[in-house]
Amino acid sequence: MSASHRTPRALTLPRLAVAVATVALGAVACSSGGGHATSASSSKPSTRATAMTATTAASTIVPNSALSGPGAFLGPVRQIPVDGIRIGYRQFGSGPDLIMVMGDTGTMSDWTVNLLSQLGRHYHVTIFDNRGVGYTTDDTSVPDTIPLMADDTVGLIKALGLRHPTLLGWSMGGEIGLTVAALHPGAISALVSTGGDLGGSQAINTPPAVAEELNSPRTTGPQMMDLLFPADATAARTAYIEQLGLIPPEKVGNETLLRQYQAGQAYESFEGTWDKLPDSTIPMLITNGSLDEITPPGNASIITQRAKHAKLVIFPDAGHAMLVQDSGQFVSLVTQFTKASGIE
C-alpha cells in the first residue's frame, strides 16, 4: 500500500502486521507442538541442495532459529551481507527460484505455513525480512524508501545466486516488486504482485476512514483483522490466526515502524515506478481482492494497463489477504502463470 493511504502522524505508528502478530500470540500459546525454536541441527534439510546458500562463507546460520512441528520444512534463518546490511532469510522447497517480499513492517513469519508449504511443492522459495525488520539489520544513516528496499531485494538475489527468480510481493512487497520490475527488470524473470500500487500521483487512495483506522493507536488486533478479511470470511480469518501461531513472531522496533512509514510517504511522490514500468518486458501477474479496503482493486487495473505484459486477476469476495484467504486458488494461479511464462 502506498503512502497516499496514510495520514501523517507522530512517532508511534502501529502497523497491520504488528497488530496481527498480537492476535497471533494467542494462537502461539494455544498451539501444541509447532512454532517454538529448536537447535539448528535438528531442522529438516531443504528439499533442494543448499549449494547456492553455501556459495559464500559470509552466509551464517542464526542459532536456535530452526522450527519444529509444521514449520520445520522452512529450515533455519540465515543471514548474508547485502550492501551494508545483513539480510535474514530462509530457503526451502524445490523447483525454479521464487523470492517472496513481505509488506509494510511485516516479517517473514507473517507468511502462513500453509501458503509456504504449497509454494514449496513447486518452487525453491526464498523468504526474507526487509531492512530493519526481524532478522535483518538496517543502516539508519540513509532514508528508507521503496526503491532502496527494491535495491536490497536485487542485492539479495545476487548474493544468493538465484537464477532470475519469480518475485512474489504482497502489499508494500508488491510495490517493492513493481519497483524491481521497473528499475531492475533484468534481475527477475516474472512478477506476481498482490495488493500493491504504482505510487506517485497514479495511486488510488485508501478511503479516509480506513486509513484512519489503519493508523490509529487505538485500533485493536481484531479490528485489523477486519481490514484484512471480509466480514463473512470467518473461517479464513480463524485459519490465518492459527497459521501465524505456528511461527514465533519477530520483533519490529519503533524506529523501523517510523522509517517504513516514511518510506510509504516518500512513495506517494515517487514517480519512478510509474515512469519506468512500461520499459519492463517481463511477464506480470497482478492480483487483488475485490473487497480490499486497504488497497482499492482499481490500482490493479492501473498497473495492468501501464505494464506491457501483465495479466489481471481480481479475486471475488476477497480482501487484502486474498492470497491466504484463497491460498489454493492463488497458488494454482501462480503456478499456471509461471509455466505459461516458460518458467519451469
C-alpha positions as semicolon CSV with decimal commas, in nm:
position;residue;x (nm);y (nm);z (nm)
1;M;0,000;0,000;0,000
2;S;0,135;0,340;-0,086
3;A;0,180;0,640;0,135
4;S;-0,129;0,801;-0,008
5;H;-0,318;0,554;0,207
6;R;-0,187;0,715;0,524
7;T;-0,227;1,032;0,718
8;P;0,074;1,198;0,886
9;R;0,109;1,100;1,250
10;A;0,359;1,119;1,534
11;L;0,620;0,870;1,649
12;T;0,422;0,561;1,744
13;L;0,294;0,421;1,415
14;P;0,116;0,087;1,463
15;R;0,123;-0,139;1,162
16;L;-0,110;-0,403;1,035
17;A;0,150;-0,674;1,081
18;V;0,223;-0,570;1,439
19;A;-0,143;-0,580;1,541
20;V;-0,199;-0,910;1,364
21;A;0,108;-1,053;1,536
22;T;-0,050;-0,955;1,868
23;V;-0,356;-1,159;1,778
24;A;-0,130;-1,444;1,671
25;L;0,039;-1,455;2,011
26;G;-0,277;-1,611;2,148
27;A;-0,256;-1,879;1,885
28;V;0,106;-1,945;1,979
29;A;0,002;-2,000;2,339
30;C;-0,276;-2,238;2,234
31;S;-0,084;-2,433;1,970
32;S;0,076;-2,765;2,055
33;G;0,398;-2,898;1,908
34;G;0,485;-2,645;1,637
35;G;0,605;-2,293;1,650
36;H;0,888;-2,297;1,900
37;A;1,256;-2,269;1,813
38;T;1,490;-2,564;1,844
39;S;1,857;-2,605;1,769
40;A;1,951;-2,557;1,405
41;S;2,097;-2,908;1,387
42;S;1,754;-3,064;1,443
43;S;1,586;-2,896;1,147
44;K;1,490;-3,083;0,835
45;P;1,719;-3,004;0,540
46;S;1,578;-2,817;0,245
47;T;1,443;-3,039;-0,031
48;R;1,680;-2,859;-0,265
49;A;2,057;-2,882;-0,222
50;T;2,185;-2,588;-0,024
51;A;2,478;-2,526;-0,255
52;M;2,363;-2,176;-0,351
53;T;2,326;-2,075;0,012
54;A;2,671;-2,211;0,087
55;T;2,843;-2,041;-0,206
56;T;2,959;-1,764;0,023
57;A;3,119;-1,810;0,362
58;A;2,954;-1,483;0,465
59;S;2,618;-1,659;0,494
60;T;2,570;-1,771;0,854
61;I;2,300;-1,965;1,039
62;V;2,120;-1,786;1,322
63;P;2,142;-2,011;1,630
64;N;1,817;-2,162;1,757
65;S;1,619;-2,034;1,458
66;A;1,508;-2,369;1,318
67;L;1,150;-2,469;1,390
68;S;0,986;-2,791;1,497
69;G;0,638;-2,907;1,406
70;P;0,458;-2,793;1,089
71;G;0,714;-2,519;1,016
72;A;1,021;-2,745;1,030
73;F;1,047;-2,756;0,649
74;L;1,136;-2,384;0,649
75;G;1,481;-2,460;0,785
76;P;1,690;-2,219;0,994
77;V;1,723;-1,846;0,945
78;R;2,044;-1,746;0,769
79;Q;2,198;-1,402;0,735
80;I;2,406;-1,267;0,449
81;P;2,564;-0,924;0,390
82;V;2,399;-0,712;0,122
83;D;2,502;-0,351;0,057
84;G;2,598;-0,262;0,413
85;I;2,327;-0,456;0,598
86;R;2,275;-0,822;0,687
87;I;1,957;-0,975;0,549
88;G;1,786;-1,260;0,734
89;Y;1,625;-1,525;0,515
90;R;1,502;-1,884;0,495
91;Q;1,508;-2,117;0,193
92;F;1,309;-2,433;0,123
93;G;1,132;-2,626;-0,149
94;S;1,232;-2,749;-0,492
95;G;1,190;-2,609;-0,842
96;P;1,254;-2,275;-1,014
97;D;1,350;-1,988;-0,785
98;L;1,078;-1,782;-0,620
99;I;1,156;-1,490;-0,387
100;M;0,877;-1,351;-0,168
101;V;0,865;-0,991;-0,046
102;M;0,655;-0,905;0,260
103;G;0,460;-0,583;0,312
104;D;0,484;-0,282;0,541
105;T;0,683;-0,380;0,856
106;G;0,570;-0,739;0,811
107;T;0,821;-1,015;0,884
108;M;0,880;-1,343;0,708
109;S;0,698;-1,508;0,999
110;D;0,381;-1,336;0,874
111;W;0,367;-1,569;0,572
112;T;0,150;-1,865;0,663
113;V;0,289;-2,218;0,683
114;N;0,001;-2,336;0,463
115;L;0,082;-2,093;0,182
116;L;0,456;-2,156;0,204
117;S;0,421;-2,533;0,204
118;Q;0,205;-2,519;-0,108
119;L;0,453;-2,294;-0,288
120;G;0,745;-2,511;-0,176
121;R;0,600;-2,804;-0,372
122;H;0,656;-2,609;-0,693
123;Y;0,945;-2,368;-0,625
124;H;1,273;-2,323;-0,446
125;V;1,146;-2,045;-0,220
126;T;1,338;-1,764;-0,051
127;I;1,160;-1,558;0,215
128;F;1,334;-1,273;0,396
129;D;1,292;-0,972;0,622
130;N;1,312;-0,622;0,477
131;R;1,569;-0,387;0,630
132;G;1,524;-0,314;0,998
133;V;1,263;-0,588;1,036
134;G;1,309;-0,909;1,233
135;Y;1,641;-1,075;1,149
136;T;1,758;-0,804;0,907
137;T;1,974;-0,512;1,017
138;D;1,945;-0,153;0,896
139;D;2,159;0,147;0,816
140;T;1,970;0,436;0,969
141;S;2,209;0,692;0,822
142;V;2,019;0,666;0,494
143;P;1,642;0,722;0,449
144;D;1,437;0,408;0,398
145;T;1,249;0,411;0,068
146;I;1,067;0,169;-0,160
147;P;1,347;0,199;-0,423
148;L;1,606;0,124;-0,153
149;M;1,420;-0,190;-0,048
150;A;1,398;-0,285;-0,417
151;D;1,777;-0,247;-0,430
152;D;1,804;-0,468;-0,121
153;T;1,591;-0,734;-0,289
154;V;1,806;-0,729;-0,602
155;G;2,120;-0,740;-0,387
156;L;1,989;-1,047;-0,204
157;I;1,906;-1,219;-0,534
158;K;2,266;-1,163;-0,647
159;A;2,420;-1,260;-0,313
160;L;2,232;-1,591;-0,308
161;G;2,298;-1,664;-0,674
162;L;1,929;-1,701;-0,756
163;R;1,867;-1,768;-1,122
164;H;1,633;-1,494;-1,244
165;P;1,365;-1,576;-0,987
166;T;0,998;-1,502;-1,000
167;L;0,924;-1,230;-0,743
168;L;0,602;-1,252;-0,542
169;G;0,516;-0,943;-0,337
170;W;0,224;-0,868;-0,108
171;S;0,100;-0,515;-0,024
172;M;0,410;-0,294;0,010
173;G;0,601;-0,602;-0,100
174;G;0,407;-0,580;-0,425
175;E;0,518;-0,219;-0,460
176;I;0,879;-0,324;-0,399
177;G;0,832;-0,591;-0,664
178;L;0,686;-0,344;-0,911
179;T;0,982;-0,115;-0,848
180;V;1,224;-0,403;-0,908
181;A;1,044;-0,476;-1,235
182;A;1,061;-0,110;-1,334
183;L;1,415;-0,022;-1,226
184;H;1,591;-0,363;-1,231
185;P;1,400;-0,567;-1,492
186;G;1,696;-0,796;-1,562
187;A;1,703;-0,922;-1,204
188;I;1,381;-1,125;-1,218
189;S;1,207;-1,341;-1,475
190;A;0,847;-1,266;-1,371
191;L;0,647;-1,070;-1,116
192;V;0,341;-1,157;-0,908
193;S;0,203;-0,852;-0,725
194;T;-0,098;-0,859;-0,496
195;G;-0,241;-0,563;-0,308
196;G;0,013;-0,309;-0,435
197;D;0,005;0,011;-0,639
198;L;0,236;0,224;-0,854
199;G;0,274;0,508;-0,605
200;G;0,303;0,870;-0,710
201;S;0,003;1,057;-0,837
202;Q;-0,143;0,746;-1,002
203;A;-0,233;0,554;-0,686
204;I;-0,596;0,523;-0,579
205;N;-0,611;0,618;-0,212
206;T;-0,749;0,409;0,068
207;P;-1,080;0,559;0,189
208;P;-1,005;0,813;0,467
209;A;-1,199;0,621;0,734
210;V;-1,000;0,305;0,661
211;A;-0,670;0,495;0,661
212;E;-0,760;0,649;0,996
213;E;-0,840;0,309;1,146
214;L;-0,522;0,159;1,000
215;N;-0,305;0,426;1,161
216;S;-0,489;0,476;1,490
217;P;-0,306;0,362;1,806
218;R;-0,645;0,260;1,944
219;T;-0,712;0,005;1,670
220;T;-0,701;-0,348;1,808
221;G;-0,573;-0,669;1,653
222;P;-0,926;-0,800;1,582
223;Q;-1,012;-0,467;1,417
224;M;-0,703;-0,501;1,199
225;M;-0,820;-0,846;1,101
226;D;-1,142;-0,682;0,982
227;L;-0,928;-0,482;0,740
228;L;-0,763;-0,797;0,604
229;F;-1,070;-1,017;0,560
230;P;-1,433;-0,958;0,456
231;A;-1,688;-0,988;0,734
232;D;-1,817;-1,326;0,615
233;A;-1,470;-1,484;0,580
234;T;-1,474;-1,612;0,938
235;A;-1,314;-1,948;0,861
236;A;-1,029;-1,788;0,664
237;R;-0,968;-1,536;0,940
238;T;-0,955;-1,806;1,209
239;A;-0,724;-2,022;0,998
240;Y;-0,492;-1,726;0,939
241;I;-0,454;-1,658;1,310
242;E;-0,390;-2,026;1,377
243;Q;-0,132;-2,037;1,098
244;L;0,054;-1,735;1,232
245;G;0,076;-1,914;1,565
246;L;0,294;-2,183;1,406
247;I;0,593;-1,949;1,362
248;P;0,718;-1,735;1,650
249;P;0,664;-1,365;1,573
250;E;0,969;-1,149;1,509
251;K;1,043;-0,809;1,657
252;V;0,976;-0,480;1,480
253;G;1,103;-0,175;1,668
254;N;0,950;0,172;1,680
255;E;1,234;0,316;1,473
256;T;1,159;0,070;1,192
257;L;0,788;0,149;1,216
258;L;0,874;0,515;1,166
259;R;1,123;0,454;0,885
260;Q;0,887;0,233;0,686
261;Y;0,608;0,482;0,742
262;Q;0,838;0,747;0,593
263;A;0,921;0,511;0,305
264;G;0,549;0,488;0,233
265;Q;0,516;0,865;0,250
266;A;0,803;0,908;0,004
267;Y;0,644;0,657;-0,236
268;E;0,349;0,894;-0,261
269;S;0,565;1,139;-0,457
270;F;0,791;0,885;-0,629
271;E;0,709;0,861;-0,999
272;G;0,996;0,629;-1,097
273;T;0,795;0,307;-1,081
274;W;0,517;0,454;-1,293
275;D;0,763;0,609;-1,540
276;K;0,979;0,301;-1,597
277;L;0,728;0,016;-1,573
278;P;0,635;0,028;-1,945
279;D;1,001;-0,040;-2,030
280;S;0,991;-0,375;-1,850
281;T;0,930;-0,675;-2,073
282;I;0,891;-0,941;-1,802
283;P;0,554;-1,113;-1,761
284;M;0,346;-0,991;-1,467
285;L;0,051;-1,134;-1,278
286;I;-0,136;-0,855;-1,100
287;T;-0,389;-0,967;-0,841
288;N;-0,617;-0,805;-0,585
289;G;-0,919;-0,885;-0,375
290;S;-1,242;-0,730;-0,499
291;L;-1,327;-0,624;-0,141
292;D;-0,980;-0,498;-0,048
293;E;-1,031;-0,192;0,174
294;I;-0,661;-0,115;0,215
295;T;-0,552;-0,116;-0,149
296;P;-0,858;-0,050;-0,367
297;P;-0,868;-0,301;-0,655
298;G;-0,871;-0,021;-0,911
299;N;-0,495;0,001;-0,854
300;A;-0,452;-0,345;-1,008
301;S;-0,625;-0,226;-1,325
302;I;-0,397;0,078;-1,343
303;I;-0,088;-0,142;-1,311
304;T;-0,212;-0,384;-1,577
305;Q;-0,284;-0,103;-1,821
306;R;0,058;0,053;-1,759
307;A;0,263;-0,267;-1,796
308;K;0,331;-0,427;-2,134
309;H;0,288;-0,792;-2,041
310;A;0,053;-0,806;-1,745
311;K;-0,241;-1,031;-1,663
312;L;-0,508;-0,904;-1,422
313;V;-0,695;-1,135;-1,184
314;I;-0,938;-0,999;-0,926
315;F;-1,044;-1,246;-0,657
316;P;-1,418;-1,208;-0,589
317;D;-1,535;-1,171;-0,229
318;A;-1,174;-1,144;-0,105
319;G;-0,995;-0,873;0,091
320;H;-0,636;-0,755;0,130
321;A;-0,532;-1,103;0,249
322;M;-0,672;-1,274;-0,061
323;L;-0,355;-1,482;-0,114
324;V;-0,415;-1,657;0,221
325;Q;-0,794;-1,635;0,214
326;D;-0,795;-1,831;-0,114
327;S;-0,447;-1,983;-0,093
328;G;-0,520;-2,293;-0,300
329;Q;-0,663;-2,090;-0,586
330;F;-0,382;-1,836;-0,555
331;V;-0,103;-2,096;-0,570
332;S;-0,270;-2,267;-0,865
333;L;-0,288;-1,932;-1,043
334;V;0,079;-1,858;-0,974
335;T;0,198;-2,198;-1,097
336;Q;-0,012;-2,170;-1,415
337;F;0,128;-1,822;-1,474
338;T;0,493;-1,921;-1,434
339;K;0,453;-2,229;-1,655
340;A;0,283;-2,022;-1,923
341;S;0,576;-1,780;-1,897
342;G;0,822;-2,062;-1,968
343;I;0,949;-2,085;-1,609
344;E;0,984;-2,449;-1,511
